[in-house]
């Protein structure tokens, strides 16, 4: 799949069919996350692949989103802040969020390419999931991803926000590119 097509066709899916994905395909998707930029080469993101149906039900309950329990697999994305914050101090907290987002986007695009579906779940009771998955207290739980095959064929996506509504030139709010200055020769 071409990158542009993956970017434009990726969507959040909240209804999965009963077909079980091959877990090795999910590992390939997680592998793509390793190629995201990381501050100082300190790879902070960790993934937990969950296939235990009881754990998945408990995670769905902690997310207060029942559709999570429909998935055969759930991936929990976590970040270990230790080395990044030690290296960069307070700025390391920003770098952790940025690099988690970059790695997760790689993961999501690879999910799309693999023909799988997911939804980025960011609302959950963190301590419940940490207890269920035995995640240490100092580790941040970034997101939960139920993974499966979409129940129904994807509908055509509505257009996203127009580019001219999110793009400025040279300063915030400037909507036009300045013409190039003439050079005296």
C-alpha positions as CSV (number, residue, x, y, z in Angstrom):
1,X,0.0,0.0,0.0
2,X,1.3,3.5,-0.8
3,X,1.9,5.8,2.1
4,X,-0.5,8.4,0.9
5,X,-3.3,5.9,0.5
6,X,-2.6,4.5,4.0
7,X,-2.7,8.0,5.5
8,X,-6.0,8.9,3.8
9,X,-7.7,5.6,4.4
10,X,-6.8,5.1,8.0
11,X,-9.8,5.4,10.3
12,X,-10.9,4.6,13.9
13,X,-12.9,1.4,14.0
14,X,-15.2,0.5,16.9
15,X,-16.9,-2.6,15.5
16,X,-15.0,-5.8,14.7
17,X,-16.0,-9.0,13.1
18,X,-15.4,-12.4,14.6
19,X,-12.4,-13.3,12.4
20,X,-9.2,-13.5,14.4
21,X,-6.1,-11.7,13.0
22,X,-2.7,-13.5,12.9
23,X,-0.8,-12.1,15.8
24,X,2.4,-12.1,13.8
25,X,0.9,-9.4,11.6
26,X,0.4,-7.3,14.7
27,X,4.1,-7.8,15.7
28,X,5.0,-6.4,12.2
29,X,2.9,-3.4,13.0
30,X,4.6,-2.9,16.4
31,X,8.0,-3.3,14.7
32,X,7.2,-0.2,12.5
33,X,7.0,1.9,15.7
34,X,10.8,1.3,16.3
35,X,11.6,3.5,13.3
36,X,10.1,6.7,14.8
37,X,12.5,9.4,15.9
38,X,13.4,9.2,19.6
39,X,15.2,12.0,21.6
40,X,18.8,11.2,21.9
41,X,18.1,7.6,20.6
42,X,16.5,6.8,24.0
43,X,13.7,4.5,22.9
44,X,11.1,5.0,25.5
45,X,8.0,3.2,24.1
46,X,7.1,-0.3,25.0
47,X,4.1,-2.4,23.8
48,X,2.1,-5.1,25.5
49,X,0.2,-7.5,23.2
50,X,-2.8,-9.0,25.0
51,X,-4.7,-12.0,23.8
52,X,-6.2,-13.2,27.0
53,X,-10.0,-12.7,26.7
54,X,-10.5,-12.0,30.4
55,X,-7.8,-9.4,30.4
56,X,-9.3,-7.8,27.3
57,X,-12.7,-7.6,29.0
58,X,-11.1,-6.0,32.1
59,X,-9.3,-3.5,29.9
60,X,-12.6,-2.7,28.1
61,X,-14.2,-2.1,31.5
62,X,-11.3,0.2,32.5
63,X,-11.7,2.1,29.2
64,X,-15.5,2.3,29.8
65,X,-15.8,1.5,26.1
66,X,-17.5,-1.9,25.5
67,X,-16.3,-2.2,21.9
68,X,-12.8,-2.9,23.1
69,X,-14.0,-6.3,24.4
70,X,-14.9,-7.3,20.8
71,X,-11.3,-7.4,19.7
72,X,-9.3,-10.6,19.8
73,X,-6.1,-8.6,20.6
74,X,-5.4,-5.4,22.5
75,X,-2.1,-3.5,22.4
76,X,-1.2,-1.3,25.3
77,X,1.4,1.4,24.4
78,X,3.5,2.5,27.4
79,X,6.5,4.8,27.8
80,X,9.3,4.6,30.2
81,X,10.3,8.2,31.0
82,X,13.5,7.5,33.0
83,X,16.3,7.9,30.5
84,X,14.6,10.7,28.5
85,X,13.9,12.8,31.5
86,X,17.3,12.1,33.0
87,X,18.9,13.3,29.7
88,X,16.7,16.3,29.0
89,X,15.1,17.3,32.4
90,X,11.7,19.0,32.2
91,X,11.9,19.1,28.3
92,X,12.1,15.4,28.3
93,X,8.4,15.2,29.3
94,X,7.5,17.0,26.0
95,X,9.9,14.7,24.0
96,X,8.2,11.6,25.5
97,X,4.8,12.7,24.3
98,X,6.2,13.7,20.9
99,X,8.1,10.5,20.3
100,X,5.1,8.3,21.6
101,X,2.9,10.1,19.1
102,X,5.4,9.5,16.2
103,X,5.8,5.8,17.0
104,X,2.1,5.3,17.4
105,X,1.4,6.9,14.1
106,X,3.9,4.5,12.5
107,X,2.1,1.6,14.2
108,X,-1.4,2.9,13.0
109,X,-0.2,3.3,9.4
110,X,1.2,-0.2,9.4
111,X,-2.1,-1.5,10.9
112,X,-3.9,0.1,7.9
113,X,-1.4,-1.4,5.4
114,X,-1.9,-4.9,7.0
115,X,-5.6,-4.7,6.4
116,X,-6.3,-4.6,10.2
117,X,-8.4,-2.1,12.1
118,X,-8.1,-0.4,15.4
119,X,-9.1,2.7,17.4
120,X,-6.8,4.8,19.4
121,X,-8.3,4.7,22.9
122,X,-6.9,7.4,25.2
123,X,-9.7,7.4,27.8
124,X,-9.2,4.8,30.5
125,X,-8.7,4.4,34.2
126,X,-4.9,4.0,34.1
127,X,-4.4,2.3,37.5
128,X,-6.9,-0.4,36.6
129,X,-5.0,-1.3,33.4
130,X,-1.7,-1.0,35.0
131,X,-2.8,-3.5,37.7
132,X,-4.3,-5.9,35.1
133,X,-1.1,-5.8,32.9
134,X,1.4,-5.5,35.8
135,X,2.8,-2.2,34.5
136,X,5.1,-0.5,37.1
137,X,3.9,2.7,38.6
138,X,6.6,4.8,37.0
139,X,5.7,3.7,33.5
140,X,3.2,5.9,31.6
141,X,0.3,4.2,29.9
142,X,0.0,6.1,26.6
143,X,-2.9,4.4,24.8
144,X,-4.9,1.3,24.2
145,X,-5.5,-0.2,20.7
146,X,-8.1,-3.0,20.2
147,X,-7.2,-4.8,17.0
148,X,-9.3,-6.8,14.6
149,X,-11.0,-6.8,11.3
150,X,-13.6,-4.2,10.6
151,X,-17.2,-5.5,10.9
152,X,-18.5,-3.8,7.8
153,X,-16.8,-2.5,4.7
154,X,-15.4,0.9,5.2
155,X,-17.6,3.7,4.0
156,X,-16.1,6.5,1.9
157,X,-14.4,9.0,4.2
158,X,-15.7,12.5,4.4
159,X,-13.2,15.2,3.6
160,X,-10.9,16.3,6.4
161,X,-10.4,20.0,7.2
162,X,-9.2,22.1,4.3
163,X,-5.4,22.7,4.2
164,X,-5.9,26.5,4.1
165,X,-7.6,26.3,7.5
166,X,-4.5,24.8,9.2
167,X,-1.5,26.3,7.3
168,X,0.1,29.6,7.9
169,X,3.3,31.2,6.3
170,X,6.1,32.7,8.3
171,X,4.0,33.6,11.3
172,X,0.8,32.5,13.0
173,X,-2.3,33.7,11.2
174,X,-0.5,34.7,7.9
175,X,-2.5,32.9,5.2
176,X,-0.4,33.9,2.2
177,X,3.1,33.2,1.2
178,X,5.1,36.3,0.6
179,X,6.3,36.7,-3.0
180,X,10.0,36.1,-3.4
181,X,12.1,39.3,-3.1
182,X,13.9,40.5,-6.2
183,X,17.6,40.2,-6.0
184,X,19.8,43.0,-7.2
185,X,22.5,41.7,-9.5
